[in-house]
Amino acid sequence: MTSYLKRWFVIMAGLFLCMALGSTVVTAEENTLPLNGTVNGERLSGQGELVYKMVVPEAGNVTIDFTSMVNDRIYIALKDSMNEDVFNTGVSGDASSPGREFISVDLEAGEYRFVVYDASYHQTNHGKFVVKTSFTPVKTNDIEPNNGTAEAQPLKFGQTTKGFLSIQDEVDVYEVKLTKAGRLQLDLSTYVDEQILLFVIDDMNQQVYYKDISGSKKNPGKLVHGVDLEPGTYYI
């Protein structure tokens, strides 16, 4: 697997990060996966799941760099507080040719579990592994929840709003009110890997504008577009 979605976007009404924490190192026996730290672990033949608690203090991007010296194939998964998979993938390697998986994922604040396990029938795959993590918090202007029109975040004309899309929160909705007919100018920059979808809908939930915008953290996408509208309430 490669990197997961790195997503944050800017909406400027128009629509428009980074700190790092100090590094720590712990052993696998502590069953804790620290942010900006390293765990050195070992899986024994016949052993069950190895589970590490990871606490994300605020919304941001987490990277997990996993190196496996386990003979044959081992699996790693990240689960949220609802026991839903954020990701789940296999890593093949051995002591002479270690396997490696680097995953980047945007997460909300909360408690997660990082799991290392053998999915084979006899669960005899064994060996050492290393997990390194990094964390970059993302500061936004979002007022959550703003996931639908009933809880849309008001947006003033000329206001710059920084938003964040995560694995758990893939939709943000903003409200604008037009007191007279005119052109709503949208100025959006996206740092989301691959695509985001931008909709403008009216108070009857009818779409009046749609655009998909491609970009990435290193090569942000950009949209500048005017939409002619009648007076009323609209949602972005």
N, C-alpha and C positions, 0 to 999 in steps of 0.2 A: 504494500500500500504506500502511497505517497502522502504528501501533505493534505490535511483536511482543509475545509474552507476557512480561510482567514477573512473575516468579514467585519468591516466597519465602514460606515458611509457618512456622507455629509449632505445635509439638505439646507439650502439657503433660500428662502421664501419668495422667494428663493429657497434651494436645498443644498450645505457644504458638509507621537503619544509616546520618549518612552522611558519609563522608569524600570529599573531592575532591582531586585532584592539581593542581599548578600548571599553568598553560597554556603551551603552546609553539607556535611557528609554524615550519613548514618548507616548502620548495618541493617541487613534484611530482617534480622530477628526483632527489630522494633516495630515491624509491621506498619511503618509510616513512610509515605513517599513525600519528602519535603519539596516545596517549590524552590527552584534555583538550587537544587541539591543533587546528591548521588546516592543510590542504593546499590550495594554489592550483594548479590544473592546467589543461592545455589538450590537447584531442584534435585531431590534424591529420587531414585528409582522407586516407583510405587507410591510416591507422595501425592496428596491431593492438591487442591488449589492453594497457591500462595497469594494472600490478599493484603494489600497495602492501602491504608486510608490516606486520601489526599484532600486537604481543605483549601478551597479557593476563596480568599477573603473578599474579593470584589470581582465584578465582571472584567474579563480580559482574555488574553491569548496564552494558552499553555502549550508548550512543546514537550514531547516525550521522545527521547533518543534511547532506543533499546538495542543492546548488543547481546547476542545469545551465543554462548559456547556449549549449549545443550546439544547432545548428539541427536541428529535427525531434526524433527519439527516440534516446535513449541508454539503455544498460542498466548496472545496478550489481549486483554479487553479493558476498557474503561467503562464503568457503570455509574449512573447518577443515583440520586437518593431514592428514586422510584424503581431502582434495579433495571432500568432500561439501558441498553448498550449505546454508548456514545461512539465507540468503535470496537471492532473485534476482528483480529487478523492473525494469520500464522507467520512464523519466522523460521526459516530453515538454516541450519549451520552445524558446526561442531567446533571442537577446541582448536583444530588446525586451520579451519576456515570459518570464522564466526559469521553468523548472520546478523543483519542490522535492519532496523525499521525506525524511520523518523516520521513522527506524526505531529502536526500542528492543528490545534482545534480551539475555537472560540467558545468560552463557557461563561455561564452566569455564576454568581457567588453561590457557594454551597459545598457540601461534602460529597466526595466521589470515592470509588474503590477501584484501584488498579489491580487486575487479576492476572496471574501467570499460571497456566495450566497445560496439561498434556491431554489431548483429545483422543489419543490412541487407545485401543481396547485394553491392553495390559498396563498402560501408563508407566512404562519402563524408561522413557526418555529422561536423561539426567545430565547435569552439568551446571556450570556457573553462568551467571548473566549479570549485566550492569544496566541500570536505569538512570539516566540523567534527565533532569527537567529544567525548564526555564519558565518564567511567568512575567508577562507585561500587562499591567493594568491599563484599562481604557477609560478615560474620563469622557462623559457624555453630558448632554443637556436634556436627555430623555426623562420624562416623568412617567414611570411605569405604574400600572399597565397602560399601554397605548396600542393594543393589538387589534382594535376594531373601531368602527365609527362611533359606537356608543361610549367609548372611552378615549376618543381621539385627543391628542395633545394640541391645544391652540397654537397657531403659528402666526406671528405678526409679520406684516410686510417689511422687508428689509432685514429681518431677523436671521441670524446664522444659527443653525441647529446642528449639533453633532450627534449622530445616532450610532447604535451598535446592534448588529444582528449576530445572534449566537445560535448554537445547536438547539437550545431550548426556546429561543425567542426569534423566530424567523420573519416576523411581520411587525412593522411599526406604522402607525397611522397618525396623520396630522390634519388639523382642521383649519381652513381659511374661510373668511367671510367677505364677500364682495357686496358693498352697498350700492354699487352701480355697475353697469356693463363696462367691460374693459378687458385688457390683456393681462393674464397672470403669467409672469415671467418666472420660469423654473431654471435654477442654476444648481446642478447637482454634480458632485464628485464622488466616485465610488472606489473604495479600496478592497472591495469584495473580490475574492478569486472567482474567476469565471463570470457569471451573470447575476444581475439583480433585475427585478421587474418593477417598473414605476407605473402606477395607475393614478389617474385623477377621476373621481366619481362625484356625482351630484347627490343631493339629499334624497333622491329617489333610488339611490344605489345603481344608477346608470353610468356606465363608463363613458367619459367624454375625451379621454386621452390615455394612450398606452405606449410604453416604450421599454424595450430590454436594452440594458447597457452593460457592456463587457469591460472588465478591468482587473486589476490585481493590486496588491500592496505596493509592489515595485513600479507598476505601470498603471496608475489610476485611470479609470474611465471618466469621461466628462460629457455632460449634457447641458446645453443651454437652449431653451425652447420656450416660445410664447404660446399660450392657449387663450383664444378669445372666448369669453364667458359672459353670460347674463348675470344680473344680481342674484345672490343666493349663497348658500353654504356648500362648500366643496371639501373633499377629503383627498389627501395625497398619501 
